Amino acid sequence: MDSTVVEEWELGVSHAETGFLLAEHWQLPQEISEAIRFHHKPSLSQDNPVFTAVITFADRIVNGVAAGEDASALVSKHQEILSTLQPSRESTVDVIQVIQHYAEQSEDMVIY
């Protein structure tokens, strides 16, 4: 089951809506508030769909890397959001590989 569905069922509100309400309360720019609100449903973004797509893709990549997914597989899996951004496949794989590298380094760190 989708985590946002569980949040809404258990708490009555999703983290995306909670983040949106905070951003509005803190008077952040509208494009930031909207990107927070719609990062799980980027097609609903009206103010700046490209900015929302970047936030959506970043969220999906972080979750995919944390789950151990391969960079190339992540690019293939998220073609619908990438069609909004239109980066090259190679540059997207390169970015994901950098994120994977940093994630692997952080796993090796010991925090005292």
N, CA, C and O atoms as CSV, one atom per row, in Angstrom:
chain,resi,resn,atom,element,x,y,z
A,1,MET,N,N,0.847,-1.178,0.000
A,1,MET,CA,C,0.000,0.000,0.000
A,1,MET,C,C,0.895,1.244,0.000
A,1,MET,O,O,1.929,1.263,0.667
A,2,ASP,N,N,0.505,2.265,-0.734
A,2,ASP,CA,C,1.228,3.522,-0.828
A,2,ASP,C,C,1.310,4.184,0.553
A,2,ASP,O,O,0.319,4.237,1.282
A,3,SER,N,N,2.502,4.688,0.905
A,3,SER,CA,C,2.693,5.291,2.228
A,3,SER,C,C,1.797,6.505,2.454
A,3,SER,O,O,1.378,6.757,3.584
A,4,THR,N,N,1.497,7.259,1.401
A,4,THR,CA,C,0.629,8.426,1.579
A,4,THR,C,C,-0.796,8.008,1.915
A,4,THR,O,O,-1.486,8.697,2.666
A,5,VAL,N,N,-1.240,6.883,1.364
A,5,VAL,CA,C,-2.568,6.364,1.685
A,5,VAL,C,C,-2.620,5.957,3.155
A,5,VAL,O,O,-3.593,6.238,3.855
A,6,VAL,N,N,-1.563,5.292,3.611
A,6,VAL,CA,C,-1.487,4.868,5.014
A,6,VAL,C,C,-1.474,6.086,5.925
A,6,VAL,O,O,-2.171,6.113,6.940
A,7,GLU,N,N,-0.680,7.099,5.565
A,7,GLU,CA,C,-0.627,8.328,6.372
A,7,GLU,C,C,-2.004,8.966,6.490
A,7,GLU,O,O,-2.436,9.338,7.581
A,8,GLU,N,N,-2.683,9.089,5.368
A,8,GLU,CA,C,-4.005,9.718,5.378
A,8,GLU,C,C,-5.003,8.886,6.174
A,8,GLU,O,O,-5.870,9.433,6.855
A,9,TRP,N,N,-4.883,7.584,6.088
A,9,TRP,CA,C,-5.791,6.702,6.815
A,9,TRP,C,C,-5.517,6.754,8.318
A,9,TRP,O,O,-6.442,6.857,9.124
A,10,GLU,N,N,-4.231,6.680,8.685
A,10,GLU,CA,C,-3.855,6.650,10.095
A,10,GLU,C,C,-3.895,8.031,10.757
A,10,GLU,O,O,-4.335,8.170,11.898
A,11,LEU,N,N,-3.429,9.046,10.026
A,11,LEU,CA,C,-3.266,10.377,10.613
A,11,LEU,C,C,-4.279,11.401,10.125
A,11,LEU,O,O,-4.468,12.447,10.745
A,12,GLY,N,N,-4.924,11.092,9.015
A,12,GLY,CA,C,-5.870,12.043,8.446
A,12,GLY,C,C,-5.231,13.062,7.523
A,12,GLY,O,O,-5.920,13.922,6.974
A,13,VAL,N,N,-3.915,12.975,7.346
A,13,VAL,CA,C,-3.193,13.912,6.486
A,13,VAL,C,C,-1.888,13.255,6.028
A,13,VAL,O,O,-1.292,12.473,6.769
A,14,SER,N,N,-1.448,13.568,4.818
A,14,SER,CA,C,-0.188,13.018,4.306
A,14,SER,C,C,0.976,13.946,4.651
A,14,SER,O,O,0.776,15.102,5.024
A,15,HIS,N,N,2.193,13.418,4.520
A,15,HIS,CA,C,3.367,14.264,4.753
A,15,HIS,C,C,3.461,15.369,3.696
A,15,HIS,O,O,3.973,16.453,3.975
A,16,ALA,N,N,2.976,15.099,2.504
A,16,ALA,CA,C,3.005,16.116,1.446
A,16,ALA,C,C,2.087,17.289,1.800
A,16,ALA,O,O,2.457,18.449,1.617
A,17,GLU,N,N,0.915,16.989,2.297
A,17,GLU,CA,C,-0.028,18.053,2.676
A,17,GLU,C,C,0.465,18.787,3.921
A,17,GLU,O,O,0.323,20.006,4.022
A,18,THR,N,N,1.043,18.049,4.866
A,18,THR,CA,C,1.595,18.680,6.066
A,18,THR,C,C,2.732,19.626,5.688
A,18,THR,O,O,2.807,20.747,6.189
A,19,GLY,N,N,3.618,19.166,4.799
A,19,GLY,CA,C,4.715,20.009,4.326
A,19,GLY,C,C,4.204,21.248,3.614
A,19,GLY,O,O,4.746,22.340,3.784
A,20,PHE,N,N,3.156,21.075,2.812
A,20,PHE,CA,C,2.555,22.214,2.114
A,20,PHE,C,C,2.017,23.236,3.116
A,20,PHE,O,O,2.248,24.437,2.971
A,21,LEU,N,N,1.309,22.759,4.119
A,21,LEU,CA,C,0.741,23.668,5.123
A,21,LEU,C,C,1.838,24.422,5.875
A,21,LEU,O,O,1.699,25.614,6.150
A,22,LEU,N,N,2.921,23.729,6.205
A,22,LEU,CA,C,4.051,24.402,6.850
A,22,LEU,C,C,4.668,25.452,5.927
A,22,LEU,O,O,4.939,26.577,6.346
A,23,ALA,N,N,4.887,25.074,4.669
A,23,ALA,CA,C,5.474,26.014,3.711
A,23,ALA,C,C,4.602,27.254,3.541
A,23,ALA,O,O,5.111,28.371,3.446
A,24,GLU,N,N,3.300,27.055,3.504
A,24,GLU,CA,C,2.376,28.192,3.397
A,24,GLU,C,C,2.449,29.060,4.663
A,24,GLU,O,O,2.492,30.288,4.582
A,25,HIS,N,N,2.461,28.408,5.821
A,25,HIS,CA,C,2.529,29.138,7.097
A,25,HIS,C,C,3.825,29.946,7.193
A,25,HIS,O,O,3.831,31.075,7.685
A,26,TRP,N,N,4.920,29.352,6.715
A,26,TRP,CA,C,6.209,30.033,6.741
A,26,TRP,C,C,6.377,31.005,5.578
A,26,TRP,O,O,7.414,31.657,5.453
A,27,GLN,N,N,5.373,31.098,4.742
A,27,GLN,CA,C,5.342,32.014,3.601
A,27,GLN,C,C,6.509,31.776,2.624
A,27,GLN,O,O,7.131,32.714,2.126
A,28,LEU,N,N,6.777,30.500,2.375
A,28,LEU,CA,C,7.768,30.162,1.361
A,28,LEU,C,C,7.185,30.486,-0.013
A,28,LEU,O,O,5.966,30.598,-0.147
A,29,PRO,N,N,8.015,30.635,-1.022
A,29,PRO,CA,C,7.497,30.912,-2.361
A,29,PRO,C,C,6.503,29.831,-2.812
A,29,PRO,O,O,6.644,28.656,-2.475
A,30,GLN,N,N,5.508,30.257,-3.575
A,30,GLN,CA,C,4.434,29.364,-4.023
A,30,GLN,C,C,4.961,28.132,-4.769
A,30,GLN,O,O,4.433,27.035,-4.587
A,31,GLU,N,N,5.986,28.296,-5.598
A,31,GLU,CA,C,6.491,27.142,-6.347
A,31,GLU,C,C,7.085,26.092,-5.408
A,31,GLU,O,O,7.021,24.899,-5.704
A,32,ILE,N,N,7.654,26.511,-4.298
A,32,ILE,CA,C,8.179,25.554,-3.321
A,32,ILE,C,C,7.035,24.859,-2.594
A,32,ILE,O,O,7.045,23.639,-2.430
A,33,SER,N,N,6.055,25.637,-2.163
A,33,SER,CA,C,4.884,25.060,-1.488
A,33,SER,C,C,4.189,24.037,-2.381
A,33,SER,O,O,3.830,22.946,-1.938
A,34,GLU,N,N,4.006,24.410,-3.641
A,34,GLU,CA,C,3.332,23.517,-4.582
A,34,GLU,C,C,4.160,22.257,-4.859
A,34,GLU,O,O,3.605,21.163,-4.959
A,35,ALA,N,N,5.465,22.405,-4.981
A,35,ALA,CA,C,6.323,21.235,-5.226
A,35,ALA,C,C,6.255,20.267,-4.053
A,35,ALA,O,O,6.242,19.052,-4.250
A,36,ILE,N,N,6.212,20.792,-2.847
A,36,ILE,CA,C,6.077,19.938,-1.664
A,36,ILE,C,C,4.733,19.216,-1.702
A,36,ILE,O,O,4.667,18.005,-1.490
A,37,ARG,N,N,3.686,19.947,-1.968
A,37,ARG,CA,C,2.329,19.376,-1.964
A,37,ARG,C,C,2.155,18.285,-3.017
A,37,ARG,O,O,1.508,17.270,-2.757
A,38,PHE,N,N,2.726,18.486,-4.201
A,38,PHE,CA,C,2.462,17.582,-5.323
A,38,PHE,C,C,3.644,16.689,-5.696
A,38,PHE,O,O,3.676,16.158,-6.806
A,39,HIS,N,N,4.617,16.511,-4.800
A,39,HIS,CA,C,5.777,15.701,-5.184
A,39,HIS,C,C,5.428,14.230,-5.386
A,39,HIS,O,O,6.236,13.490,-5.949
A,40,HIS,N,N,4.258,13.782,-4.948
A,40,HIS,CA,C,3.799,12.420,-5.269
A,40,HIS,C,C,2.808,12.421,-6.435
A,40,HIS,O,O,2.484,11.365,-6.977
A,41,LYS,N,N,2.330,13.598,-6.816
A,41,LYS,CA,C,1.370,13.740,-7.919
A,41,LYS,C,C,1.767,14.948,-8.770
A,41,LYS,O,O,1.024,15.928,-8.835
A,42,PRO,N,N,2.933,14.885,-9.422
A,42,PRO,CA,C,3.439,16.064,-10.131
A,42,PRO,C,C,2.543,16.570,-11.259
A,42,PRO,O,O,2.642,17.734,-11.649
A,43,SER,N,N,1.688,15.728,-11.779
A,43,SER,CA,C,0.805,16.173,-12.868
A,43,SER,C,C,-0.202,17.221,-12.381
A,43,SER,O,O,-0.816,17.906,-13.199
A,44,LEU,N,N,-0.380,17.355,-11.068
A,44,LEU,CA,C,-1.306,18.350,-10.523
A,44,LEU,C,C,-0.669,19.731,-10.377
A,44,LEU,O,O,-1.364,20.709,-10.102
A,45,SER,N,N,0.634,19.814,-10.558
A,45,SER,CA,C,1.345,21.079,-10.424
A,45,SER,C,C,0.943,22.031,-11.544
A,45,SER,O,O,0.922,21.650,-12.715
A,46,GLN,N,N,0.627,23.262,-11.183
A,46,GLN,CA,C,0.242,24.256,-12.184
A,46,GLN,C,C,1.195,25.437,-12.242
A,46,GLN,O,O,1.439,25.979,-13.320
A,47,ASP,N,N,1.739,25.846,-11.100
A,47,ASP,CA,C,2.590,27.035,-11.076
A,47,ASP,C,C,3.927,26.821,-11.765
A,47,ASP,O,O,4.362,27.650,-12.564
A,48,ASN,N,N,4.586,25.692,-11.451
A,48,ASN,CA,C,5.888,25.417,-12.053
A,48,ASN,C,C,6.085,23.908,-12.134
A,48,ASN,O,O,6.775,23.323,-11.299
A,49,PRO,N,N,5.479,23.279,-13.142
A,49,PRO,CA,C,5.552,21.822,-13.243
A,49,PRO,C,C,6.967,21.272,-13.395
A,49,PRO,O,O,7.226,20.145,-12.973
A,50,VAL,N,N,7.880,22.022,-13.977
A,50,VAL,CA,C,9.256,21.543,-14.135
A,50,VAL,C,C,9.939,21.490,-12.769
A,50,VAL,O,O,10.620,20.512,-12.459
A,51,PHE,N,N,9.769,22.516,-11.960
A,51,PHE,CA,C,10.352,22.525,-10.614
A,51,PHE,C,C,9.775,21.373,-9.787
A,51,PHE,O,O,10.516,20.677,-9.093
A,52,THR,N,N,8.472,21.173,-9.858
A,52,THR,CA,C,7.830,20.075,-9.138
A,52,THR,C,C,8.363,18.737,-9.638
A,52,THR,O,O,8.558,17.819,-8.842
A,53,ALA,N,N,8.600,18.611,-10.938
A,53,ALA,CA,C,9.149,17.367,-11.495
A,53,ALA,C,C,10.547,17.091,-10.963
A,53,ALA,O,O,10.891,15.937,-10.707
A,54,VAL,N,N,11.357,18.125,-10.793
A,54,VAL,CA,C,12.706,17.950,-10.246
A,54,VAL,C,C,12.615,17.416,-8.811
A,54,VAL,O,O,13.332,16.485,-8.443
A,55,ILE,N,N,11.732,18.010,-8.008
A,55,ILE,CA,C,11.558,17.570,-6.616
A,55,ILE,C,C,11.021,16.131,-6.588
A,55,ILE,O,O,11.469,15.313,-5.784
A,56,THR,N,N,10.080,15.836,-7.452
A,56,THR,CA,C,9.521,14.487,-7.538
A,56,THR,C,C,10.601,13.476,-7.900
A,56,THR,O,O,10.708,12.424,-7.269
A,57,PHE,N,N,11.393,13.790,-8.905
A,57,PHE,CA,C,12.440,12.873,-9.338
A,57,PHE,C,C,13.481,12.682,-8.239
A,57,PHE,O,O,13.929,11.560,-8.000
A,58,ALA,N,N,13.866,13.756,-7.573
A,58,ALA,CA,C,14.828,13.647,-6.468
A,58,ALA,C,C,14.290,12.725,-5.378
A,58,ALA,O,O,15.028,11.888,-4.857
A,59,ASP,N,N,13.030,12.866,-5.034
A,59,ASP,CA,C,12.404,12.014,-4.021
A,59,ASP,C,C,12.442,10.552,-4.447
A,59,ASP,O,O,12.782,9.674,-3.654
A,60,ARG,N,N,12.096,10.302,-5.683
A,60,ARG,CA,C,12.075,8.919,-6.187
A,60,ARG,C,C,13.471,8.316,-6.265
A,60,ARG,O,O,13.651,7.129,-5.997
A,61,ILE,N,N,14.458,9.126,-6.631
A,61,ILE,CA,C,15.824,8.633,-6.733
A,61,ILE,C,C,16.374,8.301,-5.348
A,61,ILE,O,O,16.984,7.248,-5.163
A,62,VAL,N,N,16.168,9.174,-4.387
A,62,VAL,CA,C,16.645,8.906,-3.029
A,62,VAL,C,C,16.013,7.621,-2.494
A,62,VAL,O,O,16.704,6.791,-1.904
A,63,ASN,N,N,14.721,7.456,-2.695
A,63,ASN,CA,C,14.055,6.233,-2.229
A,63,ASN,C,C,14.563,5.002,-2.974
A,63,ASN,O,O,14.736,3.942,-2.373
A,64,GLY,N,N,14.803,5.136,-4.273
A,64,GLY,CA,C,15.308,4.015,-5.063
A,64,GLY,C,C,16.723,3.629,-4.680
A,64,GLY,O,O,17.033,2.444,-4.560
A,65,VAL,N,N,17.583,4.619,-4.488
A,65,VAL,CA,C,18.960,4.349,-4.081
A,65,VAL,C,C,18.964,3.689,-2.701
A,65,VAL,O,O,19.711,2.739,-2.467
A,66,ALA,N,N,18.132,4.190,-1.794
A,66,ALA,CA,C,18.049,3.598,-0.451
A,66,ALA,C,C,17.588,2.145,-0.516
A,66,ALA,O,O,17.956,1.332,0.333
A,67,ALA,N,N,16.781,1.823,-1.526
A,67,ALA,CA,C,16.289,0.454,-1.696
A,67,ALA,C,C,17.273,-0.418,-2.481
A,67,ALA,O,O,17.024,-1.606,-2.685
A,68,GLY,N,N,18.405,0.178,-2.925
A,68,GLY,CA,C,19.424,-0.591,-3.631
A,68,GLY,C,C,19.181,-0.759,-5.114
A,68,GLY,O,O,19.761,-1.649,-5.736
A,69,GLU,N,N,18.331,0.083,-5.700
A,69,GLU,CA,C,18.045,-0.037,-7.128
A,69,GLU,C,C,19.205,0.494,-7.966
A,69,GLU,O,O,19.899,1.424,-7.555
A,70,ASP,N,N,19.407,-0.084,-9.111
A,70,ASP,CA,C,20.436,0.284,-10.071
A,70,ASP,C,C,20.076,1.596,-10.766
A,70,ASP,O,O,18.902,1.868,-11.015
A,71,ALA,N,N,21.094,2.413,-11.080
A,71,ALA,CA,C,20.867,3.716,-11.716
A,71,ALA,C,C,20.109,3.591,-13.028
A,71,ALA,O,O,19.155,4.332,-13.266
A,72,SER,N,N,20.518,2.675,-13.870
A,72,SER,CA,C,19.859,2.502,-15.162
A,72,SER,C,C,18.406,2.065,-14.990
A,72,SER,O,O,17.520,2.517,-15.716
A,73,ALA,N,N,18.176,1.188,-14.028
A,73,ALA,CA,C,16.804,0.741,-13.756
A,73,ALA,C,C,15.942,1.888,-13.251
A,73,ALA,O,O,14.768,1.990,-13.606
A,74,LEU,N,N,16.523,2.751,-12.424
A,74,LEU,CA,C,15.766,3.906,-11.915
A,74,LEU,C,C,15.364,4.851,-13.047
A,74,LEU,O,O,14.250,5.375,-13.065
A,75,VAL,N,N,16.276,5.063,-13.984
A,75,VAL,CA,C,15.960,5.923,-15.130
A,75,VAL,C,C,14.809,5.313,-15.928
A,75,VAL,O,O,13.868,6.015,-16.298
A,76,SER,N,N,14.881,4.031,-16.187
A,76,SER,CA,C,13.807,3.367,-16.938
A,76,SER,C,C,12.489,3.405,-16.182
A,76,SER,O,O,11.430,3.603,-16.779
A,77,LYS,N,N,12.552,3.216,-14.885
A,77,LYS,CA,C,11.352,3.157,-14.041
A,77,LYS,C,C,10.615,4.492,-13.990
A,77,LYS,O,O,9.395,4.520,-13.824
A,78,HIS,N,N,11.345,5.600,-14.131
A,78,HIS,CA,C,10.732,6.919,-13.940
A,78,HIS,C,C,10.703,7.761,-15.216
A,78,HIS,O,O,10.868,8.980,-15.163
A,79,GLN,N,N,10.496,7.119,-16.345
A,79,GLN,CA,C,10.455,7.823,-17.622
A,79,GLN,C,C,9.341,8.855,-17.695
A,79,GLN,O,O,9.498,9.886,-18.350
A,80,GLU,N,N,8.216,8.594,-17.030
A,80,GLU,CA,C,7.099,9.541,-17.116
A,80,GLU,C,C,7.477,10.897,-16.536
A,80,GLU,O,O,7.105,11.927,-17.099
A,81,ILE,N,N,8.205,10.923,-15.429
A,81,ILE,CA,C,8.604,12.206,-14.842
A,81,ILE,C,C,9.777,12.803,-15.621
A,81,ILE,O,O,9.883,14.022,-15.753
A,82,LEU,N,N,10.649,11.947,-16.132
A,82,LEU,CA,C,11.773,12.438,-16.921
A,82,LEU,C,C,11.325,13.053,-18.236
A,82,LEU,O,O,12.029,13.894,-18.795
A,83,SER,N,N,10.176,12.650,-18.734
A,83,SER,CA,C,9.676,13.244,-19.980
A,83,SER,C,C,9.375,14.727,-19.788
A,83,SER,O,O,9.437,15.497,-20.746
A,84,THR,N,N,9.054,15.132,-18.575
A,84,THR,CA,C,8.839,16.556,-18.277
A,84,THR,C,C,10.169,17.301,-18.252
A,84,THR,O,O,10.253,18.443,-18.705
A,85,LEU,N,N,11.205,16.656,-17.724
A,85,LEU,CA,C,12.506,17.305,-17.557
A,85,LEU,C,C,13.371,17.222,-18.808
A,85,LEU,O,O,14.141,18.143,-19.081
A,86,GLN,N,N,13.262,16.148,-19.568
A,86,GLN,CA,C,13.977,15.897,-20.810
A,86,GLN,C,C,15.504,15.944,-20.711
A,86,GLN,O,O,16.159,16.504,-21.590
A,87,PRO,N,N,16.084,15.359,-19.646
A,87,PRO,CA,C,17.544,15.268,-19.627
A,87,PRO,C,C,17.985,14.087,-20.487
A,87,PRO,O,O,17.168,13.245,-20.859
A,88,SER,N,N,19.269,14.030,-20.798
A,88,SER,CA,C,19.746,12.853,-21.519
A,88,SER,C,C,19.805,11.674,-20.550
A,88,SER,O,O,19.983,11.848,-19.344
A,89,ARG,N,N,19.654,10.486,-21.099
A,89,ARG,CA,C,19.733,9.275,-20.267
A,89,ARG,C,C,21.098,9.179,-19.585
A,89,ARG,O,O,21.187,8.824,-18.410
A,90,GLU,N,N,22.146,9.493,-20.319
A,90,GLU,CA,C,23.498,9.391,-19.782
A,90,GLU,C,C,23.706,10.342,-18.614
A,90,GLU,O,O,24.274,9.948,-17.595
A,91,SER,N,N,23.259,11.583,-18.741
A,91,SER,CA,C,23.459,12.536,-17.647
A,91,SER,C,C,22.640,12.145,-16.424
A,91,SER,O,O,23.072,12.365,-15.292
A,92,THR,N,N,21.470,11.572,-16.640
A,92,THR,CA,C,20.636,11.139,-15.519
A,92,THR,C,C,21.281,9.963,-14.802
A,92,THR,O,O,21.316,9.936,-13.572
A,93,VAL,N,N,21.788,8.998,-15.546
A,93,VAL,CA,C,22.483,7.857,-14.938
A,93,VAL,C,C,23.707,8.365,-14.168
A,93,VAL,O,O,23.974,7.900,-13.060
A,94,ASP,N,N,24.450,9.314,-14.743
A,94,ASP,CA,C,25.626,9.872,-14.064
A,94,ASP,C,C,25.242,10.489,-12.716
A,94,ASP,O,O,25.916,10.249,-11.714
A,95,VAL,N,N,24.181,11.269,-12.686
A,95,VAL,CA,C,23.732,11.909,-11.445
A,95,VAL,C,C,23.346,10.859,-10.412
A,95,VAL,O,O,23.707,10.973,-9.240
A,96,ILE,N,N,22.621,9.845,-10.840
A,96,ILE,CA,C,22.193,8.796,-9.909
A,96,ILE,C,C,23.405,8.042,-9.369
A,96,ILE,O,O,23.437,7.680,-8.193
A,97,GLN,N,N,24.385,7.806,-10.211
A,97,GLN,CA,C,25.589,7.112,-9.747
A,97,GLN,C,C,26.354,7.930,-8.712
A,97,GLN,O,O,26.935,7.364,-7.787
A,98,VAL,N,N,26.361,9.237,-8.853
A,98,VAL,CA,C,26.979,10.103,-7.843
A,98,VAL,C,C,26.214,9.979,-6.525
A,98,VAL,O,O,26.824,9.878,-5.461
A,99,ILE,N,N,24.902,9.985,-6.593
A,99,ILE,CA,C,24.082,9.838,-5.391
A,99,ILE,C,C,24.344,8.479,-4.740
A,99,ILE,O,O,24.458,8.384,-3.518
A,100,GLN,N,N,24.440,7.431,-5.556
A,100,GLN,CA,C,24.738,6.101,-5.028
A,100,GLN,C,C,26.102,6.086,-4.343
A,100,GLN,O,O,26.263,5.471,-3.289
A,101,HIS,N,N,27.073,6.755,-4.932
A,101,HIS,CA,C,28.411,6.819,-4.349
A,101,HIS,C,C,28.351,7.469,-2.964
A,101,HIS,O,O,28.921,6.944,-2.008
A,102,TYR,N,N,27.671,8.596,-2.855
A,102,TYR,CA,C,27.553,9.268,-1.556
A,102,TYR,C,C,26.781,8.418,-0.553
A,102,TYR,O,O,27.109,8.401,0.634
A,103,ALA,N,N,25.768,7.721,-1.022
A,103,ALA,CA,C,24.997,6.842,-0.131
A,103,ALA,C,C,25.878,5.715,0.396
A,103,ALA,O,O,25.808,5.372,1.576
A,104,GLU,N,N,26.710,5.137,-0.477
A,104,GLU,CA,C,27.618,4.068,-0.048
A,104,GLU,C,C,28.644,4.591,0.951
A,104,GLU,O,O,28.971,3.902,1.917
A,105,GLN,N,N,29.156,5.801,0.730
A,105,GLN,CA,C,30.112,6.388,1.660
A,105,GLN,C,C,29.470,6.628,3.028
A,105,GLN,O,O,30.102,6.401,4.059
A,106,SER,N,N,28.232,7.080,3.036
A,106,SER,CA,C,27.579,7.370,4.311
A,106,SER,C,C,27.290,6.087,5.084
A,106,SER,O,O,27.254,6.106,6.314
A,107,GLU,N,N,27.081,4.971,4.380
A,107,GLU,CA,C,26.876,3.689,5.054
A,107,GLU,C,C,28.149,3.233,5.748
A,107,GLU,O,O,28.082,2.524,6.752
A,108,ASP,N,N,29.319,3.628,5.226
A,108,ASP,CA,C,30.588,3.226,5.797
A,108,ASP,C,C,30.998,4.106,6.980
A,108,ASP,O,O,31.929,3.763,7.710
A,109,MET,N,N,30.321,5.222,7.173
A,109,MET,CA,C,30.677,6.137,8.252
A,109,MET,C,C,30.196,5.601,9.594
A,109,MET,O,O,29.117,5.020,9.709
A,110,VAL,N,N,31.022,5.814,10.592
A,110,VAL,CA,C,30.648,5.462,11.947
A,110,VAL,C,C,30.449,6.755,12.707
A,110,VAL,O,O,31.338,7.606,12.743
A,111,ILE,N,N,29.302,6.902,13.305
A,111,ILE,CA,C,29.012,8.124,14.060
A,111,ILE,C,C,29.105,7.802,15.541
A,111,ILE,O,O,28.442,6.888,16.030
A,112,TYR,N,N,29.924,8.551,16.244
A,112,TYR,CA,C,30.111,8.341,17.680
A,112,TYR,C,C,29.353,9.376,18.467
A,112,TYR,O,O,29.388,9.363,19.698
